[in-house]
Amino acid sequence: MYRIIICVKAVPDPKLADHIRIDPVSKTLNRSEAPLVLNPLDKHAVEAALQIKETAGASLIVISMGPPEAGNIVRECLALGADEGILLSDRAFAGADTYATAFTLARGIEKIGRFDLIFCGMASSDGGTEWVGPQIATFLGVPVVTMVSELTETEQETWKVKACIENGYRLMQVKLPALFTVTRKLNSPRSLSFSGIVKARKKQIICWSAEDLGVAGNMLGLSGSPTGVSAMTTRSSRRQVEIINGTSEEKAEKLVQKLADAGLV
């Protein structure tokens, strides 16, 4: 039976993106004004793991890094059918860039122990860098395939997957253990069921801190992030509007003349 780990992220609801602010001191995103939801692409990662569980048999472990409220997102994954949930939550993790995030998740995965496969969403809706998955694989020393759109052959140890590239796809053969980042093309995520929600209430979410991971604070969060925002400026967007009056012929003539004066025609 496969042992699959799914990395998920609690992100501000994309429908309320205008509520997200940037902290002027730390220059990091302040997500507190928008409710947290399961990152949309991570839903496809969860669904991929669930389908493998149903067809080939697998034990599914969900891991996430975030504030205590992110535990609700982990529980949502348990309600969908995951077997175990782990939340990495500590103030020391705050302000992490992709490197520090991947490092922390990798340490958490190492603490979990043996695995055959790791699924990640290709990117998060609030960051969109597509770096965390490949960086986790690098820290763990396992192969990675990004932008997976189809699992074509899933043998016991060697899998073939189709991955998107510009204007086409690539067919990759990978020996497990490995990490896949997935796209929306891979599947259609299922919805929560009432029975799943009831079952999830009985499942415990394990919470690990920096101390539990045995990692020094200077390697985590903002302190352990090699990238950062050095300065920020606000930019106002203004448009000048001029209304052209006259008959249709006069307006057309004036418009063409203005475009010509501006060097556009």
Secondary structure, DSSP 4 states (H G I P E B T S, - for coil): -EEEEEEE-EEE-GGGGGG-EE-TTT-SEE-TTS-EEE-HHHHHHHHHHHHHHHHT-EEEEEEEES-GGGHHHHHHHHHHT-SEEEEE--GGGTT--HHHHHHHHHHHHHHH---SEEEEES--TTT----HHHHHHHHHT--EEEEEEEEEEE-SSEEEEEEEETTEEEEEEEESSEEEEE-GGG--PPPP-HHHHHHHTTSPEEEE-HHHHT--GGGSTTTT-S----------------PPPS-HHHHHHHHHHHHHHTT--
